[in-house]
Amino acid sequence: MNEPGGSETSVAGAVYRRLASGAAYTLLGRLLFGAAVILQNIVLSRLLGANEFGAVLLIQSISLPAAIVATMGLDVLAVRDLRDSRRLTNQYAPISYLTAGAILIALVSIPVGAALLLGLGALCYLPGAALSCSAFQEVASPLWPLVLLTALQLFLAGALRSLGKIVQATFLASVLATYLLLGVTLLLWWQGVDIGSRGVLALQALCFGAGVAASLVSALRTGDIRSGGAVRMAHFARSGPSIMLTQLLALLVTQSDVWVVSVASPAEHVAYYGVATRIAQLVSLPHLVLGGVLPPMIAEHLASGRRHELERMLRPVVLLAAVPSMGLALLLGVLGTQILSVGFGPAYATAAVPLTILAVGNVVNVLCGPCSQVLLLSHNQLTLNLITAASAILCIGGGVLASFLFGPVGVAVVFAVGLSLQGIAGTVAAARLTGVKSYAGLGGLLRR
């Protein structure tokens, strides 16, 4: 119930100020991160050559889903639990939230890394696969540290974000590590030093370690975490896997296209396609910015029953985010060939068509808004998992078939369609189950 005296307006103003402040830092971090990734890919494409660069892109695209499995959803649980951790008790011995999470992540990352190595080892024996046995031996050793440090990075970023430390969560982990790696690889390229794919992945793991250390120092200086009370490992084991499954399924739709291309294409084609999908993901940058700021606000509004106010906040913000996304997609469609050939070399211009197709799919995803977060934070994880699983099956199953029949262009079409259908289905489900329309528009703002 609204209090008299215009309190609804004042509360809405406070929410928008909070959103604008968090979004400004997150946008800056995402822009810096995106620019560094593109520059890093340009440097690596010239430092390594197409075959080794394709292997590095493949390992990078696989290590992130593996890290999400190792994280066990603890980065999302942190948003729910950290401020309320005093209600959790441990029947064995007191253990801080961060320590419990880090121990669990380290333990889970061991079998995850082993399974990943076995899977990649089997992949190298497939005829026509991008990863040869010699290339697998080259990238195998830094793989587990990369998975572990990426998982810790995700967990600490979630913990910092849940405590309102948006700046630290944005800059201390991914941005810091990416610029460290960019600086080192630029220096190596300038000096003409060839360290190979193993050296690049080992450097990435070291840079991620620096980001994890910086995030940990910042987290331990926060009283909420240090004095947050004891927690149960059982709480993590019970609540984390379902969230992890949601994150993993969503990532399969957006990241597994590089794996699918590697099944039936040589490493240089994986490199061409991998560059296209990295650039196309820039179209979703405004959506990712909102994803770094909105979850605590969505959880807060849903918990207090302010769903109409949540919709009024979401829809115009999503529309605002969609405008630059559509502009960038149009630019990539018109100038994609020139951008790829100038930035990466003439051979990469063959990825212009997949780049345009993937950019369109990302635009549709941005227009659908944060529907998955609305479903997740309203405890409709089962519905979200079903939608995302159906989309992942469509993308991976159809993508493998399209890869053999039509090559990378067919894979791009399947994944663009799958991502679009996932967003549309999620938006419909969020509106029906929660009463919150999350897609772009002014309706929520104009309705009285």
C-alpha positions in Angstrom: 0.0 0.0 0.0 1.3 3.4 -0.9 1.8 5.9 1.8 0.4 9.4 1.3 2.5 12.4 0.5 4.0 11.2 -2.8 6.1 8.4 -1.2 5.7 6.3 -4.3 7.4 9.0 -6.4 10.2 9.4 -3.9 10.8 5.6 -3.6 10.8 5.3 -7.4 13.3 8.2 -7.7 15.6 6.5 -5.1 15.4 3.2 -7.1 16.3 4.9 -10.4 19.2 6.8 -8.7 20.5 3.5 -7.3 20.1 1.9 -10.7 21.8 4.7 -12.6 24.7 4.7 -10.1 25.3 1.0 -10.4 24.7 0.9 -14.1 27.3 3.7 -14.7 30.1 1.7 -13.0 29.0 -1.6 -14.6 28.7 0.0 -18.0 32.2 1.4 -17.7 33.5 -1.9 -16.5 31.8 -3.8 -19.4 33.1 -1.3 -22.0 36.6 -1.6 -20.7 36.3 -5.4 -20.5 34.8 -5.7 -24.0 37.4 -3.4 -25.5 40.2 -5.4 -23.8 38.7 -8.7 -25.1 38.6 -7.5 -28.7 42.1 -6.1 -28.5 43.3 -9.3 -26.8 41.8 -11.4 -29.6 43.5 -9.2 -32.2 46.9 -9.6 -30.6 46.4 -13.4 -30.0 45.3 -13.9 -33.6 48.6 -12.4 -34.8 50.8 -13.8 -32.0 49.6 -17.5 -32.3 48.3 -18.0 -35.8 44.9 -19.5 -36.7 45.4 -23.1 -35.5 46.7 -22.3 -32.0 44.3 -19.3 -31.7 41.4 -21.6 -32.5 42.5 -24.0 -29.8 42.8 -21.1 -27.2 39.3 -19.9 -28.1 37.9 -23.4 -27.7 39.5 -23.9 -24.3 38.3 -20.4 -23.1 34.8 -21.1 -24.2 34.8 -24.5 -22.4 36.4 -23.3 -19.2 33.7 -20.8 -18.3 30.8 -23.4 -18.3 33.1 -25.7 -16.3 33.8 -22.9 -13.8 30.0 -22.3 -13.5 29.6 -26.0 -12.5 32.4 -25.6 -10.0 30.8 -22.5 -8.6 27.7 -24.5 -7.7 25.5 -21.4 -8.0 27.2 -19.8 -5.0 27.6 -16.4 -6.7 23.7 -16.2 -6.9 23.2 -17.6 -3.4 25.4 -14.8 -2.1 22.8 -12.3 -3.3 20.2 -14.1 -1.3 22.2 -15.1 1.8 25.1 -12.8 2.7 23.1 -10.1 4.4 21.0 -12.6 6.2 23.7 -15.2 7.0 23.2 -14.8 10.8 20.1 -17.1 10.5 22.3 -19.9 9.2 24.1 -22.1 11.8 26.7 -24.8 11.5 26.3 -27.9 13.6 30.0 -28.8 13.4 32.2 -25.7 13.7 32.0 -22.0 12.8 33.1 -21.3 9.3 32.7 -18.0 7.4 30.6 -17.7 4.3 33.6 -17.0 2.1 35.7 -19.9 3.5 32.9 -22.4 3.1 32.2 -21.3 -0.5 35.9 -21.3 -1.5 36.4 -24.8 0.0 33.4 -26.2 -1.8 34.4 -24.6 -5.1 38.0 -26.1 -4.8 36.6 -29.5 -4.0 34.1 -29.5 -6.9 36.6 -28.1 -9.4 38.7 -31.3 -9.1 36.2 -33.7 -10.7 35.0 -31.0 -13.0 38.5 -30.5 -14.3 39.1 -34.2 -14.6 35.9 -34.7 -16.6 36.8 -31.8 -18.8 40.2 -33.3 -19.6 38.7 -36.7 -20.4 36.1 -35.1 -22.7 38.7 -33.0 -24.6 41.0 -36.1 -24.8 38.2 -38.0 -26.4 37.3 -35.1 -28.7 40.8 -35.1 -30.3 40.2 -38.6 -31.7 37.1 -37.5 -33.7 37.8 -37.2 -37.4 37.8 -33.6 -38.6 37.7 -32.2 -35.0 39.5 -28.9 -34.4 41.5 -30.1 -31.4 44.3 -32.6 -32.4 46.0 -34.8 -29.9 49.2 -32.7 -30.0 47.1 -29.5 -29.4 45.3 -31.2 -26.5 48.6 -32.1 -24.8 49.6 -28.4 -25.3 46.6 -27.0 -23.5 45.9 -29.7 -20.9 48.1 -28.6 -18.0 46.8 -25.0 -17.4 43.1 -26.1 -17.8 42.3 -27.0 -14.2 43.9 -23.9 -12.6 42.0 -21.8 -15.1 38.7 -23.4 -14.2 39.3 -23.1 -10.4 40.4 -19.4 -10.6 37.5 -18.5 -12.9 35.0 -20.1 -10.4 36.5 -18.3 -7.5 36.4 -15.1 -9.5 32.7 -15.6 -10.2 31.9 -16.3 -6.5 33.8 -13.3 -5.1 32.2 -11.0 -7.7 28.8 -12.2 -6.6 29.6 -11.7 -3.0 30.9 -8.2 -3.5 27.9 -7.3 -5.7 25.4 -8.5 -3.1 27.0 -6.1 -0.5 26.6 -3.2 -2.8 30.3 -3.0 -3.8 29.5 -2.7 -7.5 32.8 -1.0 -8.3 34.9 -3.7 -6.7 32.8 -6.5 -8.2 33.1 -5.0 -11.7 36.8 -4.0 -11.8 38.8 -6.2 -9.4 38.1 -9.5 -11.1 37.4 -9.7 -14.8 38.5 -6.2 -15.9 41.8 -6.3 -13.9 42.7 -9.8 -15.1 41.8 -9.0 -18.7 44.0 -5.9 -18.9 46.9 -7.7 -17.2 46.7 -10.4 -19.8 46.3 -7.8 -22.6 49.4 -5.9 -21.4 51.5 -9.0 -21.2 50.5 -10.4 -24.6 51.0 -7.0 -26.2 54.5 -6.9 -24.8 55.2 -10.4 -26.0 53.9 -9.6 -29.5 55.9 -6.4 -29.6 59.1 -8.4 -28.7 58.3 -11.2 -31.1 58.2 -13.9 -28.4 56.1 -17.0 -29.3 54.8 -18.7 -26.1 52.3 -20.9 -27.8 48.7 -21.8 -26.7 49.9 -23.3 -23.4 51.8 -20.2 -22.4 48.8 -18.0 -23.2 46.4 -20.1 -21.1 48.9 -20.2 -18.2 49.3 -16.4 -18.4 45.5 -16.1 -18.3 45.3 -18.3 -15.2 48.0 -16.2 -13.5 46.1 -13.0 -14.3 42.9 -14.5 -13.0 44.7 -15.3 -9.8 45.7 -11.7 -9.4 42.1 -10.7 -9.9 40.9 -13.3 -7.3 43.5 -12.0 -4.8 42.4 -8.4 -5.2 38.7 -9.4 -4.9 39.4 -11.4 -1.8 41.2 -8.6 -0.1 38.3 -6.3 -0.8 35.8 -8.8 0.4 37.6 -9.5 3.7 37.7 -5.8 4.5 33.8 -5.8 4.5 32.4 -6.3 7.9 29.2 -8.0 6.6 31.2 -10.9 5.4 33.8 -11.2 8.1 31.2 -11.1 10.9 28.4 -12.7 8.9 28.1 -15.7 11.1 28.4 -19.4 10.4 26.8 -21.3 7.5 26.1 -24.9 6.7 27.9 -26.7 3.9 24.6 -28.5 3.5 22.9 -25.2 2.7 25.2 -24.7 -0.3 24.9 -28.3 -1.4 21.1 -28.2 -1.2 20.4 -24.8 -2.8 23.4 -24.3 -5.2 23.0 -27.1 -7.8 19.6 -26.0 -9.1 20.9 -22.4 -9.6 24.1 -23.8 -11.2 22.0 -25.8 -13.6 20.1 -22.7 -14.6 23.3 -20.8 -15.2 24.9 -23.7 -17.1 21.9 -24.2 -19.4 21.8 -20.5 -20.2 25.5 -20.5 -21.0 25.1 -23.5 -23.3 22.8 -21.4 -25.5 25.3 -18.5 -25.7 28.7 -20.2 -25.6 28.5 -23.7 -27.0 28.4 -22.7 -30.6 32.2 -22.6 -30.7 32.3 -26.2 -29.4 29.7 -27.2 -32.0 31.7 -25.6 -34.8 34.9 -27.5 -33.6 33.2 -30.9 -34.0 33.1 -30.7 -37.8 35.5 -27.8 -38.7 39.3 -27.3 -38.6 40.9 -25.1 -36.0 41.3 -22.1 -38.3 37.5 -22.1 -38.9 36.9 -22.2 -35.2 39.2 -19.2 -34.9 37.2 -17.3 -37.5 33.8 -18.2 -36.0 35.1 -17.6 -32.5 36.1 -14.0 -33.3 32.6 -13.5 -34.9 30.8 -14.7 -31.8 33.0 -12.6 -29.5 32.2 -9.4 -31.5 28.5 -10.3 -31.8 28.3 -10.6 -28.0 29.1 -6.9 -27.8 25.5 -6.3 -29.0 24.3 -7.7 -25.7 26.6 -5.4 -23.7 23.7 -3.2 -22.4 21.8 -6.3 -21.3 24.9 -7.5 -19.4 25.2 -4.2 -17.7 21.6 -4.5 -16.5 22.4 -8.0 -15.4 25.1 -6.7 -13.2 22.9 -4.2 -11.4 19.3 -5.4 -11.5 19.3 -8.8 -9.6 19.4 -7.3 -6.0 16.7 -4.8 -7.0 14.5 -7.5 -8.6 14.8 -9.7 -5.5 14.0 -6.8 -3.3 10.9 -5.8 -5.2 9.6 -9.3 -5.6 10.1 -10.0 -1.9 8.1 -7.0 -0.9 5.4 -7.6 -3.4 6.0 -4.4 -5.4 5.6 -6.1 -8.8 3.9 -3.2 -10.5 6.7 -0.9 -9.5 9.2 -3.4 -10.7 7.6 -3.5 -14.1 7.5 0.2 -14.3 11.2 0.3 -13.6 12.2 -2.6 -16.0 10.5 -1.9 -19.2 11.8 1.6 -20.1 15.3 0.7 -18.9 15.3 -2.4 -21.2 14.1 -0.1 -24.1 16.9 2.3 -23.4 19.4 -0.6 -23.4 18.0 -1.9 -26.7 18.7 1.3 -28.7 22.5 1.1 -28.7 22.2 -2.7 -29.2 20.2 -2.3 -32.4 22.6 0.5 -33.6 25.7 -1.7 -33.1 24.0 -4.7 -34.8 23.2 -2.5 -37.8 26.8 -1.3 -37.9 28.2 -4.9 -37.8 25.8 -5.9 -40.5 27.0 -3.1 -42.8 30.7 -3.0 -42.0 31.3 -6.5 -40.6 33.6 -7.6 -43.5 35.8 -4.5 -43.2 35.9 -4.7 -39.4 37.1 -8.3 -39.4 39.6 -8.0 -42.3 41.2 -4.8 -40.9 41.2 -6.0 -37.3 42.2 -9.7 -37.6 43.3 -10.2 -41.2 41.7 -10.8 -44.6 41.0 -14.5 -43.8 38.7 -13.6 -41.0 36.4 -11.7 -43.3 34.7 -15.0 -44.1 33.0 -14.8 -40.7 31.0 -11.6 -41.6 27.8 -13.6 -42.4 27.8 -15.5 -39.0 28.6 -12.2 -37.3 25.5 -10.5 -38.7 23.3 -13.5 -37.9 24.5 -13.7 -34.3 24.1 -10.0 -33.8 20.4 -10.2 -34.8 19.9 -13.0 -32.3 21.6 -10.9 -29.6 19.3 -7.9 -30.3 16.2 -10.1 -29.8 17.7 -11.3 -26.5 18.2 -7.7 -25.3 14.6 -6.7 -26.3 13.3 -9.5 -24.1 14.9 -8.0 -21.0 15.9 -9.7 -17.7 13.1 -12.3 -17.9 15.4 -15.1 -16.7 16.4 -13.1 -13.6 12.8 -12.4 -12.8 12.0 -16.1 -13.0 15.0 -17.2 -11.0 14.6 -14.7 -8.2 10.8 -15.4 -7.9 11.7 -19.1 -7.3 10.4 -20.2 -10.7 13.7 -22.0 -11.5 11.9 -25.2 -12.8 10.2 -23.2 -15.5 13.3 -21.3 -16.4 15.3 -24.6 -16.5 12.8 -26.2 -18.8 12.8 -23.3 -21.2 16.6 -23.0 -21.2 17.0 -26.8 -21.5 14.7 -26.9 -24.5 16.7 -24.1 -26.1 20.0 -25.7 -25.4 18.8 -29.0 -26.9 17.6 -27.1 -30.0 20.9 -25.2 -30.3 23.3 -28.0 -29.7 21.4 -30.8 -31.5 20.4 -28.6 -34.4 23.8 -26.9 -34.4 25.8 -30.2 -34.8 23.6 -31.2 -37.7 23.9 -27.8 -39.3 27.7 -27.8 -38.7 28.0 -30.9 -40.9 25.5 -29.8 -43.5 26.1 -26.0 -43.8 29.2 -25.2 -41.8 29.6 -22.2 -39.4 26.8 -20.2 -41.1 24.3 -23.0 -40.3 25.5 -23.1 -36.7 25.0 -19.3 -36.4 21.4 -19.5 -37.7 20.5 -22.3 -35.3 22.0 -20.5 -32.3 20.5 -17.1 -33.2 17.1 -18.7 -33.5 17.5 -20.7 -30.3 18.6 -17.6 -28.3 15.7 -15.6 -29.6 13.1 -18.3 -28.8 14.5 -18.7 -25.3 14.1 -15.0 -24.7 10.6 -14.9 -26.0 9.5 -17.9 -24.1 11.1 -16.6 -20.9 9.3 -13.3 -21.3 5.9 -14.9 -21.7 6.6 -17.2 -18.7 7.7 -14.3 -16.5 4.6 -12.3 -17.3 2.3 -15.3 -16.7 3.9 -16.6 -13.5 4.9 -13.3 -11.8 2.7 -10.7 -13.4 5.9 -8.7 -14.4 6.5 -7.9 -18.0 10.2 -7.5 -18.5 10.4 -6.8 -22.3 11.3 -3.4 -23.7 8.5 -0.8 -23.8 7.1 2.3 -22.1 3.8 0.6 -21.0 5.0 0.0 -17.5 6.0 3.6 -17.1 2.9 5.2 -18.6 0.4 2.9 -16.9 -1.1 4.5 -13.7 
